[in-house]
Amino acid sequence: MTHRRTAALIGTVVTTVGLLAACSSSLSQTDVQDKLGQSIGGGATASCPSDIPVKAGGTFVCDITNADGTSGQITVTQDDDQGNMSWEQTS
């Protein structure tokens, strides 16, 4: 795996992903993973921690794997306490 290929998989710009926090104290792991996979595209899948507390400014790291097997990590930042997030490549 090359860093260049991973960068192409994940992208180098921050992307915003909207999720509905809906009066919950934690984000749905499944919803986060699905939205990130869709946002990245190309058959990418995300593996994120469970029990992510809803907190404006909170961060967490997810592993990303593309359909061709390339992988990397992204850091996700919660933009607010409504489930809106942005992400950027960390490795």
DACOR-V390581 format. One record per residue. N is the residue number from 0. PSI is psi in degrees with one decimal (NA if undefined). NEAR is the number of other ideal C-beta (glycine too) atoms within 10 Angstrom. Layout:
BEGIN
N & PSI & NEAR
N & PSI & NEAR
END
This chain:
BEGIN
0 & 135.9 & 12
1 & 150.5 & 8
2 & -36.7 & 10
3 & -42.7 & 8
4 & -40.1 & 14
5 & -41.2 & 17
6 & -39.3 & 13
7 & -36.3 & 13
8 & -49.6 & 22
9 & -33.9 & 25
10 & 157.2 & 15
11 & -3.5 & 8
12 & 153.8 & 9
13 & 132.9 & 12
14 & 139.5 & 14
15 & 133.1 & 11
16 & 124.9 & 19
17 & 129.4 & 11
18 & 151.2 & 18
19 & 114.1 & 12
20 & -30.6 & 17
21 & 64.1 & 11
22 & 24.8 & 6
23 & 155.1 & 11
24 & -6.2 & 9
25 & 153.4 & 12
26 & 148.4 & 27
27 & 120.5 & 17
28 & -44.4 & 16
29 & -45.1 & 10
30 & -44.0 & 16
31 & -49.5 & 23
32 & -43.2 & 17
33 & -46.0 & 15
34 & -40.3 & 20
35 & -43.7 & 24
36 & -42.6 & 19
37 & -40.5 & 11
38 & -40.4 & 18
39 & -39.4 & 22
40 & -170.1 & 10
41 & 24.6 & 12
42 & 18.1 & 11
43 & 146.9 & 20
44 & 149.5 & 16
45 & 145.9 & 21
46 & 110.6 & 14
47 & 161.3 & 19
48 & 157.5 & 12
49 & 166.9 & 10
50 & 54.2 & 8
51 & 113.3 & 19
52 & 140.0 & 12
53 & 117.0 & 18
54 & 117.4 & 13
55 & 129.0 & 11
56 & -8.2 & 9
57 & 148.5 & 15
58 & 156.3 & 13
59 & 162.5 & 17
60 & 136.5 & 13
61 & 146.1 & 22
62 & 137.5 & 14
63 & 135.1 & 24
64 & 129.0 & 16
65 & 164.4 & 21
66 & -28.6 & 10
67 & 4.9 & 12
68 & -9.9 & 7
69 & 148.9 & 18
70 & 168.2 & 18
71 & -172.1 & 21
72 & 150.6 & 14
73 & 149.6 & 23
74 & 127.0 & 15
75 & 131.2 & 24
76 & 130.7 & 16
77 & 117.0 & 22
78 & -27.7 & 16
79 & -172.4 & 12
80 & 20.3 & 13
81 & 5.5 & 14
82 & 6.2 & 20
83 & 131.6 & 16
84 & 158.5 & 24
85 & 156.5 & 15
86 & 157.4 & 27
87 & 154.8 & 14
88 & 136.1 & 19
89 & -23.9 & 13
90 & NA & 13
END
